[in-house]
Every structure is written in structure tokens, then in C-alpha cells.
Amino acid sequence: MNIGITGASGFVGRHLAAAAIAANHSIVGFSRNPKPLAPFAEMRPWQPHQSIDLSGLDAIIHLAGESLMGIWSASRKHRIRHSRTSDTAALARAIQHHGGPSVLVSASGSGFYGDQGDSPLTESSPHGDGFLAEVCRGWESSTAQAAPVARTVSLRSGMVLGPDGGAAPILASIFRLALGGRLGHGRQWAPWIHIDDLTRLFLFAAENPALHGPVNAAAPGAVTNAQFTAALATAVHRPAIFPVPAFALRLLPGGMSEMFLNSQRLIPSAALNAGFRFLHPELPDAFASILTP
């Protein structure tokens, strides 16, 4: 397949490009600064509200979006929302009106579900409340304009764990200093996925006509925050003795605490039912893969 990737230079984009090349796909990257970038055969400008060159693509995997990390000021929250809803809608319109890829696989997030306690969450579970739930609902609905001409899939990912990006290197550094600990009471479920499984799942969604609509992109080995903390502490051979109280997290601006305190027990039903098999289904193995020198 000839696959386009937006957000090509980001953490997930880099790993996805390598996985696509290994699977014998040809890849075209989209970036706001489209300089030559290995291993992409071509880089095109990402200008969703001006023009998007989709020519020659069989599928497009849409990763571009403002980072959730950083202080959630009013302007930051606007950029987060706009980059996921308005920009995705522009991409979907371009597919509808100008043709090109017959598959649109878009990133989404576990934030779709809000705070759901201990309830197991499959793709048919209802959405929740809060800023991230609102953003994810808009993000996914923005792909709808492409649906008449393209199969659309939205991957609701949990925390992405990898050796060279995402949260794992930062958390590992904190825990190696014996400064880590659970967040709040630690009983909230914390969905996660290894970067290798996420990139494989993006490609699986692009290739597999049985997949459409939402897909939970989280490892089957679901854990609570306390279990996540214990596994990471074990992986770096340090104690986890500095819990962060919930009230302190709730002092973060813009409602940021929902990223840390919301509970989402994701079950990857759609992926498993379609035949996808995780390389890293359990957290200790994932940490061993990521943190081993």
C-alpha cells in the first residue's frame, strides 16, 4: 500500500514509518515543515485548511494534533480542540471531494470515555464527560465526512510506552531517583499500549477491511495506576514511596487532573475479534522491552 502519515515527525509517526517500511509499504509524510525525512519516500505540506495533496495514496493515517502535555491554558485547550476537530474535518472533506485514499485511520484517545470507574469499556461503551471526552467525540465525528467514500477507523489509545518518546522516559527518570509514586488513591484504571503494538495496530486497521469505527488501542493487560506504579518501580529497581495526592493534582489549571485521575478500564475487543495479537500484552514485559539498556 501507499500510505500517507500526518504528524510524520512525531514520536508515533517515526515509529509508524519504520513499521510501515518493514511491512513493505510505501509511505508519504505530511508535515507543517515538509523537509526531507528518512524513511519517507516523499514529504508533503500539512495545510489542512488550504490544500492537501492526497494523490496516489491508498490509505492515510492521521496522527497530527497539538500535544496534550503542557499547561492547559485557555489558548492551549483551544489549540488541542481545533487541531483534532477542525483539522480532521478538513482532511475528511478533502477525501470526500477530491478522492484519493480509500481508508482513513485517525488517532483518538481513551479520554473518550471520561471517568468510568471499574466498568470494563469496550468500543460500544458510552462516552463520558470532561474536556478530553468532548475533544475525542468531536475528533471521531470529524472523520464522518470521509465515510461515504472511505472506510474510517478511530484508534482510542491509552498511554503510549516507548523507549524514546511519550511518558516512559520521563517517568523512568523520576522513578530511578526514587521520587515516584501512585497518583491519588491509585485505584483508577490506566490504559497503556507499547509503541510497537500501536504502530502494528495502525497498520492492521489500514489493511483490514473488517475494522471500521472505534477501536480501543490498549493492551489486554489492564492495570490500575497503583499497579502501573509498582511495575515501573520494579523495572527500575527502586521503591515508589512518594504518592501525589489527588487534591494537588486537582490544583492543576484547566482541568488537567482528568489526565491523571480518570479511570478507564479499556478492553481491546474490536482488535482482538479481528485477529490482532499483541506482542506486549502485559505491562512487566513492556517495561522490560522499553527500559532494558
Buried (B, 14 or more C-beta within 10 A) or exposed (E): BBBBBBBBBBBBBBBBBBBBBEBEBBBBBBBEEBEEBEEBEBBBBBBBEEEBBBEEBBBBBBBBBBEBEEEBEEEBBEBBBBBBBBBBBBBBBBBBEEEBBBBBBBBBBBBBBBBBEEEEBBBEBEBBEBBBBBBBBBBBBBBEBBBEBBBBBBBBBBBBBBBEBBEBBEBBEBBBEBEBBBBBEBEBBBBBBBBBBBBBBBBBBBBBEEBBBBBBBBBBBBBBBBBBBBBBBBBBEBEBEEBBEBEEBBEBEBEBBBBBBBBBBBBBBBBBEBEBEBEBBBBBBBBBBBBEE
